[in-house]
Every structure is written in structure tokens, then in C-alpha cells.
Amino acid sequence: MRRGSRPVPSSPPRTAAAPGSRGLQPEVTLMQETIDLIAHRELRNLRKFTRETGQPTRLADLDLEPMNSVASIEIDEEHITITYNQTTTRRYNANVISHREWVYKYNDDAEFVEAIRRVIELSRKHLYDLPENVACPPGCAECCSGYEPFVSAVDVQRIADHLQLSYDDVMRDYVVARPSADNAYVGWLRKVGDDIGDKCVFLMGPRSGRYYCGIYEGRPHDCGAFTPIGCDDVDTSLPRGGGYKVGAPFRPKRRRR
């Protein structure tokens, strides 16, 4: 479309008028036709069920919406549960989330048992597949830039002992004080700047591949417990093998008395 031109509104598709109707009518959408076909088919099935069992049935009590978008599948030894067609309605103060759930007792259905057996066989086949990342490249430190490790009082005291400082010194200079609701944490480690992507205040080294932790022996539990297995934030340009030299440890700046 050229700048300044106006789009010509398109007309809805039209079909030839049926005998006795007035003019041309809009074409019925495919989804409407699909639901209509489902309704006719299932009405016949309901009537058949009623004839065979004597139990009354109503089409209004049957959900006719097709299973379009599957959100989750849960399988146990007897049942399969599929959550599907989830919708979210956003309000100013809350979200209304709804979905459909189909539950089926499959263990008496030979076709379903065979299908789930195949799923189990495929799972066993891939059981020992490895994720793309299982170890950090030496000197990567991506996790020392994009994350803010939480620290407990024990962590703060460990850092203080490591740096030969007081607890209050570490809290003042190296921790953003934000106690958690359960009092498990007293805050998180500071960055060199105000952006969450900035480096940790204790990260040493001139560049990726040469980074190292300046308080490694005294690092917080969050840092020590971090695993690279399956981590997506890895500097893939770095070599995986070999080692690298660690420089001088972090030295706190002594305040003037």
C-alpha cells in the first residue's frame, strides 16, 4: 500500500441464495459448520445411548467444543487427563483463566493402552539423552550478570568471615537489604550498577572467558547450589575444554576511620 492511499474495505464472502430466501447470504464459517456437524453426529450417539441403556440424555449437557490447543497431558496407571483450550481474560486487577479438562479411563481400551505403551517405549529410548549444556565453559559467568543471588544471614556472615569484615559492613556495602516474608533471606548481592544485567560486585576478571568469583570459598549458597545442567544462559563462544588462570581474590576497600 502506498503512503496516503486508503484501503478498500473487502466484502464478506457471499453465496447464492437458497430458494425462498431474500438475496445473497454471508457464507457460514468453517468452525460453525464443524460444530454443527459435531452436534448432529453426537445427537445421534446420545439417542442411541438412551435407547440401549434407558438413561435420558440431553445435547445441552454435552460440550461440543473441539479439542484445539492442548496445554497439558497427564497419564497414570488408569487414566489420561488432557487440559485443553485454555483462555485468559485480563481484568484491571485480576486474570480470569479457564480451560477444559478431559479425563478418560483408558486401561480397558486396547487402542489407548497400545498408544500409551508406545509413549513409554519412546520415553525409555530417550531416558539418557543429555541436555545441550551440562557444564559451564571456564570463565563464562553469565549467571553472575543476569541473576541476583539471594543471601541469608548465614551467607552474609560467611562472606564477612571470608573478607575479615563485620556482618554490618557486608550488609551495608555488598547486599541490597530486602528481607523475605519468611525471614529466610535478608536480601541479595549487589551489582556494580543498577541494571539487573550488570556484573556481580564480586565478579573478577577482564572479560568472558577470564571471569572468576572473587569470594569463591565464601560465596552464597545460591551460587554454590546453581547447576549449569540445562542452563540456557551460556557463552557458547567459549571453549569447553582446558583451564584458565584465576587472578587475585576480591579485596574490600577499607573505609577511613
Backbone as CSV, one residue per row, in Angstrom:
resi,resn,N_x,N_y,N_z,CA_x,CA_y,CA_z,C_x,C_y,C_z
1,MET,0.848,-1.194,0.000,0.000,0.000,0.000,0.882,1.242,0.000
2,ARG,0.589,2.212,-0.837,1.362,3.443,-0.891,0.960,4.354,0.260
3,ARG,1.895,5.213,0.662,1.604,6.171,1.721,0.492,7.102,1.269
4,GLY,-0.510,7.299,2.112,-1.602,8.219,1.811,-2.784,7.568,1.118
5,SER,-2.622,6.333,0.638,-3.757,5.686,-0.022,-4.662,5.052,1.004
6,ARG,-5.908,4.882,0.649,-6.866,4.307,1.568,-7.193,2.879,1.147
7,PRO,-7.191,1.936,2.097,-7.553,0.574,1.728,-9.026,0.483,1.371
8,VAL,-9.318,-0.313,0.399,-10.711,-0.533,0.012,-11.264,-1.640,0.873
9,PRO,-12.363,-1.387,1.618,-12.896,-2.423,2.501,-13.367,-3.613,1.682
10,SER,-13.001,-4.801,2.170,-13.409,-6.015,1.471,-14.773,-6.462,1.954
11,SER,-15.534,-7.045,1.071,-16.869,-7.520,1.407,-16.777,-8.946,1.902
12,PRO,-17.669,-9.355,2.820,-17.655,-10.735,3.294,-18.050,-11.675,2.168
13,PRO,-17.503,-12.918,2.172,-17.864,-13.856,1.123,-19.360,-14.116,1.111
14,ARG,-19.917,-14.277,-0.068,-21.351,-14.468,-0.201,-21.613,-15.699,-1.036
15,THR,-22.736,-16.306,-0.813,-23.139,-17.490,-1.559,-24.484,-17.234,-2.212
16,ALA,-24.831,-18.068,-3.173,-26.103,-17.922,-3.858,-27.252,-18.145,-2.889
17,ALA,-28.333,-17.409,-3.096,-29.476,-17.506,-2.201,-30.208,-18.823,-2.397
18,ALA,-30.661,-19.385,-1.268,-31.462,-20.600,-1.348,-32.856,-20.249,-1.813
19,PRO,-33.573,-21.204,-2.398,-34.941,-20.922,-2.851,-35.787,-20.385,-1.710
20,GLY,-36.479,-19.277,-1.953,-37.351,-18.693,-0.942,-36.663,-17.722,-0.023
21,SER,-35.326,-17.580,-0.153,-34.617,-16.648,0.717,-34.520,-15.296,0.038
22,ARG,-34.112,-14.284,0.809,-34.010,-12.929,0.283,-32.557,-12.608,-0.032
23,GLY,-32.203,-12.527,-1.275,-30.884,-12.089,-1.695,-29.794,-13.070,-1.299
24,LEU,-28.540,-12.553,-1.354,-27.388,-13.362,-1.019,-27.127,-13.311,0.477
25,GLN,-26.661,-14.421,1.046,-26.403,-14.508,2.476,-24.909,-14.719,2.719
26,PRO,-24.371,-14.228,3.846,-22.960,-14.468,4.173,-22.690,-15.954,4.285
27,GLU,-21.475,-16.341,3.875,-21.085,-17.745,3.922,-20.852,-18.176,5.359
28,VAL,-21.306,-19.363,5.750,-21.128,-19.881,7.095,-19.667,-20.246,7.291
29,THR,-19.101,-19.898,8.433,-17.689,-20.180,8.666,-17.458,-21.670,8.853
30,LEU,-16.195,-22.066,8.635,-15.849,-23.475,8.751,-16.050,-23.974,10.164
31,MET,-15.715,-23.142,11.179,-15.865,-23.575,12.553,-17.321,-23.828,12.893
32,GLN,-18.233,-22.948,12.417,-19.652,-23.155,12.650,-20.124,-24.448,12.005
33,GLU,-19.665,-24.690,10.789,-20.038,-25.928,10.111,-19.515,-27.131,10.877
34,THR,-18.318,-27.039,11.395,-17.739,-28.150,12.141,-18.542,-28.440,13.398
35,ILE,-18.889,-27.389,14.145,-19.667,-27.580,15.358,-21.045,-28.137,15.025
36,ASP,-21.650,-27.671,13.936,-22.953,-28.193,13.526,-22.864,-29.673,13.200
37,LEU,-21.818,-30.060,12.476,-21.637,-31.468,12.138,-21.439,-32.306,13.402
38,ILE,-20.642,-31.771,14.334,-20.435,-32.479,15.598,-21.757,-32.636,16.335
39,ALA,-22.548,-31.588,16.367,-23.824,-31.622,17.077,-24.754,-32.680,16.488
40,HIS,-24.850,-32.727,15.166,-25.713,-33.719,14.534,-25.228,-35.135,14.822
41,ARG,-23.918,-35.358,14.731,-23.378,-36.693,14.964,-23.576,-37.124,16.405
42,GLU,-23.278,-36.223,17.343,-23.371,-36.593,18.748,-24.810,-36.716,19.210
43,LEU,-25.728,-35.996,18.579,-27.141,-36.163,18.914,-27.589,-37.583,18.577
44,ARG,-27.139,-38.089,17.441,-27.462,-39.475,17.081,-26.858,-40.446,18.092
45,ASN,-25.619,-40.168,18.526,-24.986,-41.042,19.506,-25.708,-41.007,20.850
46,LEU,-26.153,-39.821,21.254,-26.892,-39.714,22.506,-28.204,-40.488,22.444
47,ARG,-28.903,-40.368,21.341,-30.173,-41.097,21.186,-29.941,-42.604,21.204
48,LYS,-28.858,-43.040,20.581,-28.521,-44.458,20.588,-28.213,-44.932,22.003
49,PHE,-27.458,-44.116,22.753,-27.123,-44.448,24.129,-28.391,-44.569,24.971
50,THR,-29.331,-43.653,24.770,-30.580,-43.685,25.526,-31.386,-44.927,25.202
51,ARG,-31.437,-45.283,23.930,-32.188,-46.485,23.534,-31.574,-47.739,24.157
52,GLU,-30.234,-47.798,24.207,-29.560,-49.010,24.678,-29.544,-49.127,26.195
53,THR,-29.516,-47.983,26.908,-29.380,-48.027,28.371,-30.623,-47.581,29.119
54,GLY,-31.501,-46.887,28.433,-32.674,-46.341,29.103,-32.387,-45.074,29.873
55,GLN,-31.155,-44.569,29.819,-30.803,-43.359,30.546,-31.105,-42.132,29.690
56,PRO,-31.787,-41.136,30.246,-32.088,-39.931,29.473,-30.822,-39.107,29.229
57,THR,-30.716,-38.494,28.079,-29.573,-37.642,27.737,-30.071,-36.360,27.087
58,ARG,-29.241,-35.295,27.192,-29.557,-34.024,26.555,-28.320,-33.512,25.834
59,LEU,-28.513,-33.007,24.633,-27.400,-32.448,23.874,-26.807,-31.245,24.595
60,ALA,-27.627,-30.506,25.339,-27.152,-29.318,26.047,-26.118,-29.660,27.114
61,ASP,-26.107,-30.909,27.572,-25.163,-31.319,28.600,-23.864,-31.879,28.016
62,LEU,-23.719,-31.823,26.696,-22.514,-32.311,26.037,-21.716,-31.120,25.514
63,ASP,-20.438,-31.021,25.912,-19.580,-29.941,25.437,-19.135,-30.262,24.016
64,LEU,-19.521,-29.423,23.067,-19.246,-29.687,21.656,-17.992,-29.003,21.136
65,GLU,-17.293,-28.247,21.997,-16.115,-27.527,21.510,-14.991,-28.503,21.175
66,PRO,-14.423,-28.417,19.980,-13.321,-29.327,19.614,-12.093,-29.100,20.487
67,MET,-11.269,-30.123,20.605,-10.007,-30.024,21.349,-8.964,-29.420,20.414
68,ASN,-8.742,-28.115,20.535,-7.843,-27.414,19.613,-6.427,-27.271,20.172
69,SER,-6.294,-26.581,21.285,-4.981,-26.275,21.846,-4.786,-27.055,23.142
70,VAL,-3.880,-28.028,23.126,-3.632,-28.871,24.299,-2.570,-28.212,25.184
71,ALA,-2.902,-28.003,26.451,-1.977,-27.363,27.388,-1.144,-28.382,28.151
72,SER,-1.752,-29.497,28.552,-1.005,-30.494,29.310,-1.663,-31.859,29.165
73,ILE,-0.843,-32.893,29.329,-1.315,-34.278,29.294,-0.752,-34.987,30.514
74,GLU,-1.619,-35.604,31.297,-1.189,-36.344,32.486,-1.680,-37.783,32.355
75,ILE,-0.777,-38.731,32.575,-1.115,-40.143,32.433,-0.740,-40.864,33.716
76,ASP,-1.670,-41.623,34.283,-1.333,-42.522,35.382,-1.672,-43.944,34.956
77,GLU,-1.708,-44.884,35.909,-1.881,-46.281,35.536,-3.283,-46.611,35.035
78,GLU,-4.231,-45.696,35.231,-5.597,-45.966,34.791,-6.182,-44.889,33.880
79,HIS,-5.800,-43.646,34.099,-6.479,-42.536,33.445,-5.508,-41.672,32.640
80,ILE,-6.057,-41.039,31.619,-5.358,-39.970,30.912,-6.186,-38.706,31.079
81,THR,-5.529,-37.621,31.440,-6.198,-36.334,31.636,-5.560,-35.310,30.704
82,ILE,-6.376,-34.694,29.869,-5.883,-33.688,28.927,-6.531,-32.348,29.266
83,THR,-5.701,-31.362,29.506,-6.172,-29.992,29.714,-6.018,-29.242,28.395
84,TYR,-7.091,-28.601,27.956,-7.050,-28.001,26.616,-7.896,-26.734,26.549
85,ASN,-7.679,-26.000,25.438,-8.447,-24.773,25.140,-8.463,-23.797,26.316
86,GLN,-7.284,-23.511,26.833,-7.192,-22.552,27.925,-7.339,-21.132,27.403
87,THR,-8.098,-20.332,28.104,-8.294,-18.933,27.738,-8.006,-18.051,28.953
88,THR,-7.524,-16.857,28.679,-7.227,-15.898,29.740,-7.931,-14.583,29.434
89,THR,-8.762,-14.150,30.339,-9.421,-12.851,30.235,-8.767,-11.917,31.245
90,ARG,-8.184,-10.842,30.748,-7.433,-9.946,31.621,-8.316,-8.789,32.098
91,ARG,-8.356,-8.633,33.399,-9.057,-7.509,34.028,-8.008,-6.553,34.608
92,TYR,-8.467,-5.434,35.091,-7.547,-4.472,35.676,-6.817,-5.055,36.883
93,ASN,-7.519,-5.817,37.685,-6.967,-6.255,38.966,-6.726,-7.752,39.061
94,ALA,-7.187,-8.531,38.092,-7.008,-9.987,38.152,-7.222,-10.578,36.767
95,ASN,-6.728,-11.790,36.570,-6.931,-12.522,35.328,-7.907,-13.669,35.562
96,VAL,-8.817,-13.854,34.628,-9.750,-14.976,34.684,-9.231,-16.043,33.725
97,ILE,-8.790,-17.170,34.271,-8.211,-18.237,33.471,-9.134,-19.440,33.506
98,SER,-9.524,-19.918,32.346,-10.400,-21.078,32.268,-9.855,-22.066,31.249
99,HIS,-10.176,-23.329,31.426,-9.761,-24.353,30.486,-10.732,-25.520,30.555
100,ARG,-10.616,-26.402,29.589,-11.400,-27.620,29.577,-10.510,-28.789,29.969
101,GLU,-11.106,-29.807,30.572,-10.343,-30.971,31.030,-11.099,-32.241,30.652
102,TRP,-10.408,-33.094,29.927,-10.984,-34.372,29.504,-10.274,-35.504,30.227
103,VAL,-11.048,-36.356,30.923,-10.499,-37.478,31.678,-11.081,-38.765,31.119
104,TYR,-10.204,-39.722,30.852,-10.653,-40.982,30.236,-9.960,-42.152,30.917
105,LYS,-10.737,-43.156,31.328,-10.183,-44.375,31.906,-9.804,-45.297,30.748
106,TYR,-8.517,-45.353,30.489,-8.061,-45.984,29.250,-7.670,-47.446,29.396
107,ASN,-7.502,-47.960,30.614,-6.883,-49.274,30.753,-7.749,-50.428,30.266
108,ASP,-9.009,-50.161,29.904,-9.851,-51.180,29.267,-9.950,-50.968,27.760
109,ASP,-9.244,-49.969,27.242,-9.277,-49.633,25.816,-7.957,-50.086,25.193
110,ALA,-7.993,-51.164,24.416,-6.774,-51.758,23.865,-6.014,-50.779,22.984
111,GLU,-6.730,-49.959,22.226,-6.070,-48.993,21.342,-5.305,-47.952,22.154
112,PHE,-5.939,-47.488,23.236,-5.284,-46.492,24.077,-4.097,-47.102,24.823
113,VAL,-4.268,-48.323,25.325,-3.169,-48.978,26.027,-1.959,-49.110,25.114
114,GLU,-2.186,-49.464,23.856,-1.086,-49.606,22.909,-0.421,-48.259,22.636
115,ALA,-1.223,-47.185,22.520,-0.668,-45.857,22.271,0.196,-45.401,23.443
116,ILE,-0.269,-45.635,24.665,0.494,-45.211,25.843,1.720,-46.091,26.028
117,ARG,1.614,-47.366,25.667,2.791,-48.227,25.694,3.877,-47.674,24.771
118,ARG,3.458,-47.153,23.624,4.418,-46.572,22.685,5.073,-45.320,23.275
119,VAL,4.287,-44.508,23.969,4.838,-43.328,24.628,5.888,-43.736,25.661
120,ILE,5.589,-44.780,26.425,6.538,-45.256,27.437,7.810,-45.773,26.773
121,GLU,7.660,-46.495,25.660,8.828,-47.008,24.941,9.712,-45.855,24.437
122,LEU,9.081,-44.802,23.907,9.843,-43.646,23.448,10.540,-42.956,24.622
123,SER,9.862,-42.894,25.765,10.470,-42.270,26.940,11.699,-43.048,27.393
124,ARG,11.601,-44.370,27.374,12.750,-45.191,27.745,13.892,-45.008,26.751
125,LYS,13.537,-44.839,25.481,14.552,-44.638,24.455,15.349,-43.357,24.698
126,HIS,14.658,-42.313,25.181,15.307,-41.004,25.370,15.685,-40.739,26.821
127,LEU,15.574,-41.754,27.676,15.793,-41.563,29.107,17.172,-41.001,29.410
128,TYR,18.180,-41.406,28.658,19.546,-40.999,28.959,20.072,-39.948,27.992
129,ASP,19.159,-39.288,27.265,19.578,-38.162,26.442,20.112,-37.047,27.337
130,LEU,21.150,-36.380,26.883,21.733,-35.294,27.663,21.251,-33.939,27.154
131,PRO,21.070,-32.965,28.050,20.756,-31.608,27.593,21.947,-31.017,26.862
132,GLU,21.715,-29.916,26.155,22.795,-29.299,25.387,23.928,-28.828,26.288
133,ASN,23.599,-28.414,27.498,24.624,-27.892,28.391,24.622,-28.677,29.694
134,VAL,25.770,-29.258,30.053,25.891,-29.962,31.325,27.026,-29.401,32.177
135,ALA,27.847,-28.527,31.610,28.964,-27.951,32.360,29.239,-26.541,31.859
136,CYS,29.657,-25.684,32.777,29.956,-24.300,32.401,31.291,-24.231,31.650
137,PRO,31.360,-23.456,30.567,32.678,-23.194,29.977,33.508,-22.383,30.969
138,PRO,34.788,-22.673,31.113,35.611,-21.911,32.061,35.542,-20.411,31.804
139,GLY,35.238,-19.672,32.851,35.217,-18.216,32.747,33.957,-17.643,32.147
140,CYS,32.879,-18.425,32.063,31.643,-17.939,31.427,31.003,-16.810,32.242
141,ALA,30.514,-17.145,33.447,29.969,-16.154,34.388,28.720,-15.431,33.889
142,GLU,27.990,-16.017,32.919,26.726,-15.398,32.505,25.753,-15.324,33.674
143,CYS,25.781,-16.341,34.544,24.871,-16.342,35.688,25.245,-15.281,36.706
144,CYS,26.463,-14.735,36.624,26.894,-13.691,37.553,26.508,-12.296,37.055
145,SER,25.818,-12.250,35.919,25.384,-10.967,35.377,23.862,-10.844,35.357
146,GLY,23.163,-11.899,34.940,21.718,-11.798,34.776,20.911,-12.174,35.990
147,TYR,21.563,-12.628,37.052,20.838,-13.080,38.230,21.258,-12.288,39.459
148,GLU,20.393,-12.311,40.461,20.688,-11.664,41.740,20.564,-12.713,42.831
149,PRO,21.657,-13.343,43.237,21.564,-14.420,44.232,21.081,-13.912,45.578
150,PHE,20.085,-14.599,46.118,19.597,-14.271,47.451,20.635,-14.692,48.493
151,VAL,20.679,-13.956,49.578,21.618,-14.275,50.660,20.863,-14.349,51.984
152,SER,21.222,-15.341,52.767,20.690,-15.482,54.118,21.642,-14.825,55.106
153,ALA,21.231,-14.789,56.355,22.124,-14.245,57.388,23.392,-15.088,57.496
154,VAL,23.248,-16.398,57.292,24.424,-17.279,57.333,25.370,-16.945,56.184
155,ASP,24.799,-16.673,54.988,25.634,-16.292,53.847,26.404,-15.008,54.132
156,VAL,25.708,-14.033,54.687,26.347,-12.744,54.972,27.489,-12.931,55.965
157,GLN,27.267,-13.748,56.989,28.318,-13.970,57.970,29.498,-14.721,57.350
158,ARG,29.220,-15.665,56.440,30.301,-16.392,55.762,31.147,-15.436,54.925
159,ILE,30.478,-14.534,54.185,31.208,-13.542,53.383,32.016,-12.618,54.299
160,ALA,31.414,-12.226,55.410,32.114,-11.348,56.354,33.374,-12.015,56.898
161,ASP,33.248,-13.287,57.273,34.413,-14.014,57.785,35.474,-14.159,56.704
162,HIS,35.038,-14.406,55.464,35.975,-14.591,54.356,36.753,-13.306,54.075
163,LEU,36.066,-12.175,54.164,36.693,-10.885,53.864,37.255,-10.200,55.107
164,GLN,37.072,-10.849,56.257,37.521,-10.274,57.530,36.861,-8.918,57.777
165,LEU,35.562,-8.905,57.572,34.750,-7.724,57.835,33.681,-8.083,58.856
166,SER,32.945,-7.087,59.298,31.823,-7.345,60.192,30.568,-7.656,59.371
167,TYR,29.616,-8.267,60.017,28.321,-8.566,59.382,27.693,-7.281,58.836
168,ASP,27.728,-6.227,59.656,27.108,-4.962,59.244,27.836,-4.343,58.053
169,ASP,29.147,-4.509,57.982,29.900,-3.982,56.845,29.435,-4.632,55.539
170,VAL,29.296,-5.951,55.553,28.875,-6.675,54.350,27.459,-6.273,53.963
171,MET,26.570,-6.170,54.928,25.194,-5.777,54.632,25.155,-4.380,54.017
172,ARG,25.955,-3.481,54.529,25.940,-2.101,54.055,26.556,-1.975,52.656
173,ASP,27.662,-2.649,52.399,28.426,-2.421,51.174,28.107,-3.390,50.036
174,TYR,27.632,-4.595,50.346,27.546,-5.624,49.304,26.189,-6.307,49.173
175,VAL,25.231,-5.912,49.998,23.917,-6.565,49.960,22.827,-5.517,49.811
176,VAL,21.867,-5.794,48.916,20.640,-4.995,48.855,19.693,-5.601,49.878
177,ALA,19.433,-4.886,50.945,18.642,-5.433,52.053,17.166,-5.493,51.691
178,ARG,16.648,-6.713,51.546,15.231,-6.940,51.284,14.836,-8.241,51.970
179,PRO,14.491,-8.197,53.252,14.136,-9.432,53.960,12.935,-10.121,53.305
180,SER,13.012,-11.442,53.166,11.896,-12.194,52.608,10.797,-12.345,53.654
181,ALA,9.582,-12.657,53.209,8.444,-12.750,54.121,8.644,-13.820,55.185
182,ASP,9.369,-14.892,54.824,9.596,-15.968,55.796,10.905,-15.804,56.560
183,ASN,11.581,-14.668,56.330,12.850,-14.357,57.001,13.982,-15.320,56.635
184,ALA,13.818,-16.078,55.556,14.889,-16.986,55.132,16.046,-16.215,54.518
185,TYR,15.738,-15.085,53.884,16.774,-14.286,53.228,16.730,-12.863,53.755
186,VAL,17.907,-12.243,53.734,17.996,-10.855,54.197,18.150,-9.885,53.029
187,GLY,18.328,-10.413,51.802,18.466,-9.571,50.622,19.165,-10.317,49.509
188,TRP,19.809,-9.568,48.606,20.562,-10.199,47.521,21.839,-9.406,47.263
189,LEU,22.792,-10.037,46.595,24.088,-9.398,46.354,23.943,-8.214,45.408
190,ARG,24.717,-7.203,45.657,24.695,-6.002,44.828,25.349,-6.253,43.470
191,LYS,24.997,-5.410,42.516,25.663,-5.356,41.223,26.603,-4.148,41.203
192,VAL,27.436,-4.090,40.198,28.313,-2.923,40.079,27.527,-1.700,39.619
193,GLY,26.324,-1.926,39.073,25.438,-0.837,38.659,24.017,-1.131,39.078
194,ASP,23.078,-0.367,38.540,21.678,-0.505,38.929,20.894,-1.433,38.005
195,ASP,21.499,-1.855,36.900,20.810,-2.728,35.950,20.983,-4.181,36.368
196,ILE,19.907,-4.981,36.215,19.984,-6.387,36.603,21.004,-7.147,35.756
197,GLY,21.300,-6.617,34.567,22.274,-7.257,33.698,23.713,-6.910,34.030
198,ASP,23.914,-6.011,34.988,25.277,-5.658,35.395,25.947,-6.812,36.138
199,LYS,27.263,-6.767,36.212,28.026,-7.823,36.863,27.853,-7.772,38.380
200,CYS,27.993,-8.935,38.986,28.008,-9.031,40.444,29.203,-8.246,40.976
201,VAL,29.034,-7.656,42.124,30.087,-6.833,42.704,31.342,-7.658,43.018
202,PHE,31.191,-8.969,43.175,32.331,-9.830,43.486,32.918,-10.528,42.258
203,LEU,32.373,-10.255,41.066,32.895,-10.899,39.863,34.196,-10.226,39.440
204,MET,35.205,-11.025,39.225,36.524,-10.517,38.868,36.883,-10.991,37.459
205,GLY,37.873,-10.336,36.864,38.346,-10.719,35.543,37.970,-9.687,34.500
206,PRO,38.742,-9.622,33.386,38.554,-8.555,32.406,37.475,-8.818,31.366
207,ARG,37.136,-10.096,31.115,36.192,-10.400,30.022,35.688,-11.830,30.161
208,SER,34.679,-12.143,29.338,34.158,-13.504,29.321,35.263,-14.467,28.918
209,GLY,35.363,-15.563,29.635,36.457,-16.499,29.434,37.571,-16.295,30.436
210,ARG,37.579,-15.132,31.059,38.572,-14.814,32.087,37.921,-14.421,33.412
211,TYR,36.585,-14.489,33.477,35.899,-14.142,34.719,36.130,-15.218,35.787
212,TYR,36.072,-14.797,37.049,36.107,-15.739,38.156,35.492,-15.060,39.372
213,CYS,35.061,-15.865,40.326,34.444,-15.336,41.543,35.522,-14.901,42.511
214,GLY,35.408,-13.665,42.980,36.419,-13.129,43.887,36.273,-13.599,45.315
215,ILE,35.152,-14.221,45.649,34.951,-14.749,47.014,34.511,-16.208,46.933
216,TYR,35.095,-16.969,46.024,34.605,-18.308,45.709,34.417,-19.172,46.959
217,GLU,35.380,-19.193,47.843,35.271,-20.033,49.043,34.175,-19.542,49.983
218,GLY,33.813,-18.275,49.902,32.802,-17.727,50.797,31.513,-17.348,50.096
219,ARG,31.327,-17.805,48.860,30.158,-17.418,48.057,28.848,-17.870,48.708
220,PRO,27.726,-17.209,48.385,26.432,-17.573,48.956,25.988,-18.975,48.537
221,HIS,25.064,-19.524,49.293,24.533,-20.852,48.992,23.871,-20.874,47.619
222,ASP,23.164,-19.800,47.244,22.514,-19.725,45.927,23.516,-19.946,44.797
223,CYS,24.696,-19.382,44.944,25.727,-19.516,43.904,26.308,-20.928,43.891
224,GLY,26.572,-21.475,45.083,27.145,-22.805,45.156,26.184,-23.880,44.696
225,ALA,24.871,-23.655,44.889,23.867,-24.659,44.514,23.463,-24.550,43.051
226,PHE,23.860,-23.479,42.373,23.466,-23.302,40.976,24.075,-24.404,40.118
227,THR,23.261,-24.987,39.242,23.759,-26.026,38.353,23.692,-25.563,36.911
228,PRO,24.711,-25.859,36.128,24.676,-25.478,34.714,23.867,-26.441,33.858
229,ILE,23.371,-27.537,34.458,22.668,-28.551,33.667,21.387,-27.942,33.088
230,GLY,21.324,-27.919,31.760,20.159,-27.358,31.081,20.116,-25.846,31.051
231,CYS,21.148,-25.170,31.556,21.165,-23.705,31.577,21.236,-23.151,30.156
232,ASP,20.379,-22.182,29.860,20.353,-21.575,28.526,21.264,-20.353,28.431
233,ASP,21.652,-19.800,29.580,22.460,-18.576,29.579,23.942,-18.916,29.636
234,VAL,24.439,-19.426,28.532,25.836,-19.846,28.459,26.506,-19.121,27.300
235,ASP,27.723,-18.655,27.529,28.504,-18.042,26.451,29.028,-19.162,25.556
236,THR,28.297,-19.451,24.489,28.639,-20.583,23.620,29.888,-20.323,22.783
237,SER,30.406,-19.107,22.797,31.620,-18.822,22.034,32.877,-19.307,22.752
238,LEU,32.744,-19.660,24.026,33.907,-20.079,24.803,34.215,-21.559,24.586
239,PRO,35.500,-21.939,24.613,35.861,-23.355,24.508,35.445,-24.104,25.763
240,ARG,35.059,-25.353,25.588,34.611,-26.154,26.730,35.775,-26.772,27.495
241,GLY,36.832,-27.118,26.790,37.943,-27.805,27.431,38.984,-26.853,27.971
242,GLY,39.947,-27.436,28.679,41.062,-26.645,29.187,40.719,-25.900,30.460
243,GLY,41.703,-25.200,30.973,41.512,-24.430,32.185,41.853,-22.970,31.954
244,TYR,41.837,-22.199,33.017,42.191,-20.787,32.912,42.743,-20.340,34.259
245,LYS,43.490,-19.298,34.230,44.130,-18.820,35.439,43.188,-17.915,36.227
246,VAL,43.157,-18.142,37.521,42.377,-17.300,38.420,43.299,-16.243,38.998
247,GLY,42.855,-15.000,38.963,43.673,-13.910,39.457,43.540,-13.709,40.950
248,ALA,43.871,-12.528,41.391,43.830,-12.192,42.814,42.391,-12.190,43.320
249,PRO,42.163,-12.556,44.567,40.814,-12.547,45.127,40.302,-11.127,45.329
250,PHE,39.023,-11.028,45.589,38.399,-9.732,45.850,38.941,-9.152,47.153
251,ARG,39.297,-7.870,47.108,39.773,-7.179,48.298,38.855,-5.992,48.578
252,PRO,38.219,-5.961,49.720,37.340,-4.827,50.035,38.133,-3.548,50.239
253,LYS,37.489,-2.472,49.866,38.119,-1.167,50.111,37.934,-0.798,51.571
254,ARG,39.023,-0.505,52.217,38.964,-0.171,53.632,38.478,1.261,53.799
255,ARG,37.484,1.421,54.640,36.963,2.753,54.905,37.892,3.510,55.860
256,ARG,37.995,4.788,55.613,38.810,5.624,56.512,38.074,5.823,57.838
257,ARG,38.841,5.718,58.894,38.263,5.901,60.231,38.189,7.369,60.589
